[in-house]
Amino acid sequence: MTRLLVYTGKGGVGKTSVAAASALLCAAHGRRTLVVSTDIAHSLGDAFGRPIGPEPVAIADDLWAQETDVYQSIRLYWGEIRRYIAEVFRWRGLDSIIADEMSVLPGLDELACLLRIVDHIDEGRFDVIVIDAAPTGETIRLLSLPEAARWWLERILPIQRRAVQLAGPMMSRLTGMPMPSSAVFRAGEDLFRKLDRMHALLSDPESASIRIVLNLEPMVIAEARRSFTYFHLFGYPTDLIVCNRVLPLESGDYFAPLRATQQRHLPIVRDSFAPVPLRTAPYFAREVIGQESLRELGHAVFADEDPASFFHRGRPYEFEGRDGHYILSFDLPHVTLKDVDLIRDGDELIVQAGPWRRNLVLPRVLAELRTQDALLQDGVLRITFGPTERSIEEVARHE
């Protein structure tokens, strides 16, 4: 089974360097490793200090690197559908070049690059695939697509295909509008099925892990916490948080205030993501470019451990949708509900049990709902969100 490691984080936090460093150490442990960038603004080649092409290229023993080609990926997964859409736009009178450009849906370029991973896994060439993903906002949007794709595949596409079979010839004769062929529908089905397969691979806790890279800055931490929640909402397991560019003790007087600020943020980050472990990497005095520097970064994060290991099993919390309501549940052993305080502030839910405190940033679908009910049973706290207007104080008192 191929091990999948997906590194993501806010732009500029150093996720590409951490991904590249992880891949180097995986290869050093004797695993056939591919590190691939699915961010259309590739910087993987910059991290290694050498050109990297659109196909896997060997750069060290047991290590290959790839920067996916956007246009090649779009042709592979969207070519048939794109040709039909462009034909419709030209029928409406658009210039051929404009029609061709408009036939590529927003976000499709990043998605097509991510789908290349499915092909690599099916080919079975690599033991470990390390993914340098797009910044967190883009990654979350792309990883949420399989849910919509499954719905479209099961409910809408069969209706559309039947409608075209029945009314397509007449519509074409009356209006001249080009109708989609069976090849277009097959291409759509293949794309949706591949999206579903991508979700199955990346959400498999036995093979895949999401890893969030962040810096000790308030805006970066806030986005990381939000993305952490969304990954759990869509069923993607997170096993590690990497806190990058932490100023060391010997950073000097000039950086002392910044270092003090970082040290204040560090326990907040640790508590926010617990029980998922947190690793730190120092702010290096030189640029992290080239294999020697990347290897040093890798050892700072992992020491002598294999980066392909699972650093956390299970999910800190889980979401379940049921009849228009959502249930947020997580383990809370050795306490009763009367010992639990719940505080709701907009999209943030604070759960405190004695000295134990957790801050959860709610996804938009929950932030728009009321906190409706809370039940603690067998060491698991379940909080129900729904349209019923009920104060958080009432929920906290509910037994």
LUMPAMI-738301 format. One line per field, with one value per residue (C-alpha): residue number from 0; residue in one letter; x, y, z negated. Coordinates in steps of 0.001 Angstrom, whole numbers, plus 524288, in hexadecimal, padded with zeros to 5 digits. Layout:
// LUMPAMI-738301
num: NUM	...
residu: A	...
px: X	...
py: Y	...
pz: Z	...
//
This chain:
// LUMPAMI-738301
num: 0	1	2	3	4	5	6	7	8	9	10	11	12	13	14	15	16	17	18	19	20	21	22	23	24	25	26	27	28	29	30	31	32	33	34	35	36	37	38	39	40	41	42	43	44	45	46	47	48	49	50	51	52	53	54	55	56	57	58	59	60	61	62	63	64	65	66	67	68	69	70	71	72	73	74	75	76	77	78	79	80	81	82	83	84	85	86	87	88	89	90	91	92	93	94	95	96	97	98	99	100	101	102	103	104	105	106	107	108	109	110	111	112	113	114	115	116	117	118	119	120	121	122	123	124	125	126	127	128	129	130	131	132	133	134	135	136	137	138	139	140	141	142	143	144	145	146	147	148	149	150	151	152	153	154	155	156	157	158	159	160	161	162	163	164	165	166	167	168	169	170	171	172	173	174	175	176	177	178	179	180	181	182	183	184	185	186	187	188	189	190	191	192	193	194	195	196	197	198	199	200	201	202	203	204	205	206	207	208	209	210	211	212	213	214	215	216	217	218	219	220	221	222	223	224	225	226	227	228	229	230	231	232	233	234	235	236	237	238	239	240	241	242	243	244	245	246	247	248	249	250	251	252	253	254	255	256	257	258	259	260	261	262	263	264	265	266	267	268	269	270	271	272	273	274	275	276	277	278	279	280	281	282	283	284	285	286	287	288	289	290	291	292	293	294	295	296	297	298	299	300	301	302	303	304	305	306	307	308	309	310	311	312	313	314	315	316	317	318	319	320	321	322	323	324	325	326	327	328	329	330	331	332	333	334	335	336	337	338	339	340	341	342	343	344	345	346	347	348	349	350	351	352	353	354	355	356	357	358	359	360	361	362	363	364	365	366	367	368	369	370	371	372	373	374	375	376	377	378	379	380	381	382	383	384	385	386	387	388	389	390	391	392	393	394	395	396	397	398
residu: M	T	R	L	L	V	Y	T	G	K	G	G	V	G	K	T	S	V	A	A	A	S	A	L	L	C	A	A	H	G	R	R	T	L	V	V	S	T	D	I	A	H	S	L	G	D	A	F	G	R	P	I	G	P	E	P	V	A	I	A	D	D	L	W	A	Q	E	T	D	V	Y	Q	S	I	R	L	Y	W	G	E	I	R	R	Y	I	A	E	V	F	R	W	R	G	L	D	S	I	I	A	D	E	M	S	V	L	P	G	L	D	E	L	A	C	L	L	R	I	V	D	H	I	D	E	G	R	F	D	V	I	V	I	D	A	A	P	T	G	E	T	I	R	L	L	S	L	P	E	A	A	R	W	W	L	E	R	I	L	P	I	Q	R	R	A	V	Q	L	A	G	P	M	M	S	R	L	T	G	M	P	M	P	S	S	A	V	F	R	A	G	E	D	L	F	R	K	L	D	R	M	H	A	L	L	S	D	P	E	S	A	S	I	R	I	V	L	N	L	E	P	M	V	I	A	E	A	R	R	S	F	T	Y	F	H	L	F	G	Y	P	T	D	L	I	V	C	N	R	V	L	P	L	E	S	G	D	Y	F	A	P	L	R	A	T	Q	Q	R	H	L	P	I	V	R	D	S	F	A	P	V	P	L	R	T	A	P	Y	F	A	R	E	V	I	G	Q	E	S	L	R	E	L	G	H	A	V	F	A	D	E	D	P	A	S	F	F	H	R	G	R	P	Y	E	F	E	G	R	D	G	H	Y	I	L	S	F	D	L	P	H	V	T	L	K	D	V	D	L	I	R	D	G	D	E	L	I	V	Q	A	G	P	W	R	R	N	L	V	L	P	R	V	L	A	E	L	R	T	Q	D	A	L	L	Q	D	G	V	L	R	I	T	F	G	P	T	E	R	S	I	E	E	V	A	R	H	E
px: 80000	80558	80739	801C0	806B6	7FFD1	8067A	7FE83	7FE6C	7FCA8	80501	812A8	813A4	81DB3	81526	81CB1	82989	8239F	81DA1	82A83	831F4	8284B	829E6	838BD	8380F	82E06	8375D	842A3	83AB3	83AB9	82D19	82ACE	825BC	81F6F	81DD1	81437	80F7D	80118	801B2	8010C	80AF3	81587	8213E	825CE	830C8	834F4	83590	83E6B	84627	8448A	83ABA	82FBA	82702	818BF	81C2E	82325	831D2	83BDB	84312	8490E	84975	83B56	8364A	82ECA	828D2	81E25	817C7	80AFD	8082B	7FB32	7F7FE	7FBC6	7F34C	7E79F	7E8BA	7E935	7DD6C	7D55E	7D8B5	7CC24	7C347	7CB3E	7C9F1	7BB25	7BA10	7C2B5	7BA21	7ADFD	7B4AB	7B8A0	7AA95	7A6A6	7AFE7	7BBE4	7C946	7D019	7DB21	7D1D0	7C8E9	7D481	7D8D1	7CB12	7C989	7D2E5	7CB13	7D0FA	7D929	7D9D2	7E85A	7EBAF	7E206	7E7A9	7F52F	7F02D	7E9CE	7F732	7F993	7EEF3	7F60D	802F7	7FC9A	7F5F2	80303	8093D	816DB	818ED	8186A	8162C	81054	812A5	8097B	80D27	7FF24	7F979	7F78F	7ED3C	7E1BA	7E393	7E64C	7D9DD	7D1C1	7D777	7D61B	7C7C6	7C4A8	7C30F	7B6C2	7B067	7B596	7AF54	7A239	7A350	7A746	79C1C	79103	79326	79B81	79204	786CF	78ED6	79318	78517	7802C	78A65	78705	7788E	778AC	78673	78449	77846	77F22	78ACF	7824D	77A35	7851C	791AE	79749	7A154	79CF6	7A641	7AA02	7AAAF	7B974	7B74A	7AE9E	7B871	7C32E	7BAC9	7B830	7C69F	7CA23	7C024	7C458	7D28B	7CEC2	7C7EA	7D3E9	7DC6A	7D3D3	7D47C	7E358	7E5A3	7DBAE	7E0CE	7E6C7	7EED3	7F671	7F4B4	7F7BF	7F598	80063	7FEB7	80A7C	80953	810F4	80EAD	806E0	7F8A1	7F34A	7FA87	7F60E	7E7EB	7E803	7EEA3	7E44D	7D977	7DF50	7E15F	7D2B3	7CF49	7D848	7D0EB	7C3E2	7C728	7CD7E	7DBD7	7E4A4	7EED6	7FA55	80428	80580	8129E	815D1	82029	829DA	82A07	8346E	83EE8	843F7	85052	848D2	84DD5	84805	84278	8396E	83697	828EF	8251F	82A3F	82298	8164A	818C8	81A80	80D68	806C5	80D29	804E8	7F895	7FBFD	7FF0B	7F1F3	7EA51	7EE93	7EFC2	7F098	7F6EB	80572	80CFD	81AFE	82347	82DF1	83708	838B2	84542	84FAA	8506B	846EC	841FD	845B4	84C17	84C6B	8560E	84DB6	8412A	846FC	84A86	83C8F	8375C	83FBD	83B4F	82D2F	82E53	83BB0	83E7E	8303D	82A7D	821A3	818E7	81510	8078B	80933	7FAEB	7F004	7E1C8	7DB01	7DAC0	7CC7A	7C29A	7B6D3	7AA5C	79F0A	79167	7842A	788AE	79047	79EC9	7A4F4	7B2AD	7B86F	7C56D	7CAE9	7C9B4	7CC67	7CBEB	7C291	7B3E4	7AC4F	7AAB6	7B98D	7B97C	7B873	7B47E	7B6EB	7B24B	7B7B5	7B3CA	7BAEC	7C2FB	7BEE8	7C6A0	7C55E	7CB37	7CB6C	7D345	7E0E9	7DE9F	7DAAC	7D874	7D5AD	7CEA9	7CCAC	7BFCE	7BE12	7B458	7A9AC	7A9F0	7ACC9	79FC0	79858	794C3	79B11	78F3D	792BC	79E00	79F12	7AA70	7A999	7B3FE	7BEAE	7BA6E	7B508	7AB25	7A6C1	79B3A	799E1	78CD0	7833F	77CC7	7801C	785AE	78FC7	79D02	79A3A	78E54	7962F	7A106	79725	79069	792A8
py: 80000	80D51	816C8	82463	83085	83D41	849C2	8561F	86351	871BE	87740	87AE2	8721F	86909	85D45	85A40	859A9	850E3	847F5	846FF	8445F	8399F	83337	83341	82C54	82279	81F00	81E28	813D1	80B92	80ED6	81194	81F67	82935	83757	83E4C	84C51	84E3D	85CE3	863B4	86D92	8633C	8658A	85791	8592B	86592	85E12	853B0	85DDF	85700	8560B	84C20	8481C	8443D	835C6	82F47	83172	82A9A	83453	82B54	81D0B	8182E	8260B	82BBE	83944	83EB7	84BCC	8487B	84EF0	85618	8556E	8472D	843AF	84B50	84491	8376C	83901	843CA	84301	83D15	8457A	851A3	84FB9	84EE2	85AEA	862B4	85E4F	8637E	87084	871B7	86EA2	87A55	882CA	88387	88496	8775E	87B50	88118	87531	86C39	873EC	87479	865C4	863CF	8650A	86CBC	863E3	85916	85B2B	85828	84CE2	846AC	84721	84088	835B5	831B0	82BE5	821C3	81D18	81BF2	813A2	80ACF	808C8	8046A	809B0	81081	80CBA	81AB6	82662	83393	83E1A	84C63	8512F	85E84	8681C	863B8	86B53	86564	857DF	857DB	85C30	85180	846CA	84A40	847FD	83922	83AA5	84327	83A60	82E48	83534	839C5	82C40	82549	82F07	838C3	83254	82705	830BF	83954	82DC5	828F8	8369D	83823	82AD1	82E63	83CC4	83F1B	83C68	84542	85032	84F49	8504C	85BA5	863D8	85ED9	85D79	8527F	8474A	83FAF	83271	825D7	827ED	834A5	82DCC	822B6	82CB3	8331E	8262D	822AC	82FC8	82E95	820B0	824CE	82FB7	825BB	81D05	82886	82AE5	81C84	81C88	82949	82638	81885	81918	80CFB	81378	82246	82D9E	83C2A	8445E	852CC	85BD1	868D6	87426	879EC	88587	88852	888A0	87C35	87537	87941	873F3	86765	86522	867A2	85E5F	85422	8545A	85381	847E2	8409C	844D7	83E51	83265	834FD	83033	8398D	8335F	83E72	84D26	852FE	86022	865F2	8712A	8718B	87B0E	87451	87938	87E93	88747	89391	89FB5	8A520	8996D	897DE	89E2B	895C1	8898E	88CD1	88E44	8812A	87A92	8800F	87A81	86D17	8675E	86CBF	8657D	8591A	8599E	85D0C	850EF	84725	83B85	83CB9	83E8C	84ACC	84B51	85788	85BC7	86742	87382	87059	87AA1	877BB	8747D	86688	86316	856A5	848EE	84BA1	8568F	84EDF	84320	84BCD	850E7	84309	83EC5	84AA9	8465C	83792	834E8	826A7	822CD	81E9E	82994	81F20	81A92	81D50	8276B	82721	81D49	820E8	82DFF	8383E	83A99	83647	83C00	834E6	83A5F	835A0	83B05	84916	84889	84688	83F7F	842F7	83848	835F0	82E4E	834B7	82A25	82AB6	8365A	8389B	8428E	84B73	84CDA	85198	85FD8	86335	870CE	87498	880BF	881AC	876F9	87317	868F5	867FF	85B8B	85B8E	8505A	8542B	85810	851EA	85B9B	85A51	864FC	86047	868C8	86466	862BE	86BDE	86193	86091	86ECB	8725D	868F1	869DD	8616C	85919	84E0F	84797	839C0	83339	82482	819F9	8243A	82A64	8383F	83A43	84803	8499A	85545	85897	86389	86380	86FD5	86BDA	872F8	86D10	86E1C	86564	85BAF	85B52	8586C	84DA5	83FDE
pz: 80000	803D1	7F889	7FB5A	7F458	7F7D5	7F341	7F37A	7ECC0	7EEF0	7F9DE	7F564	7E965	7EF8B	7F2AF	7FF21	7F79E	7ED2E	7F78F	7FEDD	7F231	7EE89	7FBCA	7FA8C	7ED6E	7F25D	7FD52	7F398	7EC52	7F8A7	7FD85	80BE1	80A74	8139A	80F82	81859	818B8	81BF2	81971	826A1	82168	8205B	81783	81571	81F3C	81825	80B4C	81122	818AB	825C1	830F1	82F5F	83A9F	83C62	83B43	82FB9	8306B	827D2	81F2C	814BF	810F1	80FEA	811F3	81D69	81ED6	8279B	82A41	830E1	83DEE	83D4E	84BC8	84CF7	84144	84684	853AE	84CE4	843E5	84A47	858B2	85E0F	8558D	85866	86714	865FA	85D2F	8667B	871CC	86ACA	8681F	87675	87A67	871FC	879D2	8710B	876FC	877BE	86E9A	86482	8658A	86336	85731	85176	852C2	84756	83AD1	82F6B	826CC	830F8	83303	824C1	82496	830D5	82ACA	81E7B	8266B	82B9C	81E1E	82097	82CB7	82564	81ADD	824C0	82B9A	81EC6	8218E	81481	80627	801B4	808CA	80258	8076F	806EC	807CF	80AB6	7FF6B	7F5BD	7FB68	808DC	8034D	7FB27	806C4	80F5A	8052B	80338	8119E	8110E	808C8	81331	81DFB	81805	8172D	82554	82A0A	8231B	824CC	82FD6	83A51	83D23	83EC5	847D6	85013	8518B	854E7	85F97	86523	865E7	8697B	86E58	87CE8	87D5D	875E0	87EE3	88B16	885AD	87FD7	885BF	8780D	87725	86E5B	86594	86AED	86331	86297	85B1F	85139	84FD2	84D6C	842F2	83C5F	83CB7	836B4	82BBC	828C9	82830	81ED2	81656	816C9	812F4	80717	8034E	8041E	7FCE2	7F23B	7EF89	7E1D7	7E4D1	7EFC2	7EFFB	7E6F6	7E81F	7E1FC	7DF51	7DF94	7D88D	7D2BD	7C549	7CA48	7C68C	7D478	7D82D	7CBDC	7CE26	7DC0A	7D7A6	7CD34	7D6F1	7E0EF	7D64E	7D3D1	7E239	7E472	7D9C9	7DF49	7EC47	7E5F7	7E8D5	7DDB6	7D826	7D119	7CF4A	7CDC6	7D18F	7CB94	7D47A	7D2BC	7C3EE	7BF42	7B6FF	7A9E2	7B01D	7B9AE	7B2D8	7AC9D	7B944	7BACA	7AC36	7ACCA	7B879	7B1F1	7A582	7ADC2	7B441	7A713	7A297	7AE9F	7ADD7	7A2A1	7A916	7B587	7ADF9	7A6E5	7B339	7BA8C	7AF66	7AF62	7BCD8	7B9E5	7BD2F	7C22D	7C36E	7CCC2	7CA23	7D214	7D94D	7DAF2	7E982	7F45D	7F45D	80255	80708	801AF	7F6BC	7F0EF	7F2FE	7EC27	7E09E	7E029	7E0A7	7D530	7CD77	7CF14	7CE93	7C85F	7CBFB	7CDCD	7DAB1	7DFD5	7E5BD	7D814	7D2B8	7C801	7C3FA	7C5FB	7C556	7C664	7BBA1	7BEF2	7C90F	7D005	7D3AB	7DB87	7D82F	7DCBB	7DE0D	7D152	7CEF2	7C383	7BF01	7B66E	7AFC0	7A455	7970E	78CF4	77E1D	77D01	77C19	783F2	7782B	7780D	78633	78A2D	79819	79D7E	7AB20	7B19D	7BFE3	7C72C	7BB44	7B139	7A499	79CA8	78F08	78545	77934	77DC7	78B26	795A2	7A433	7AE18	7BA46	7C636	7CC11	7DABF	7E139	7E1D5	7D2E6	7CFFD	7D638	7CD49	7BEF2	7B48E	7B17E	7A848	7A107	79C04	79504	79589	79404	793EA	7A0D6	7A176	7AC68	7AFB7	7B8F7	7C206	7C81A	7CB3C	7BDBB	7B64C	7A94B	7A126	79E90	78FF5	79173	7995F	78F3B	78486	78C34	786AC
//
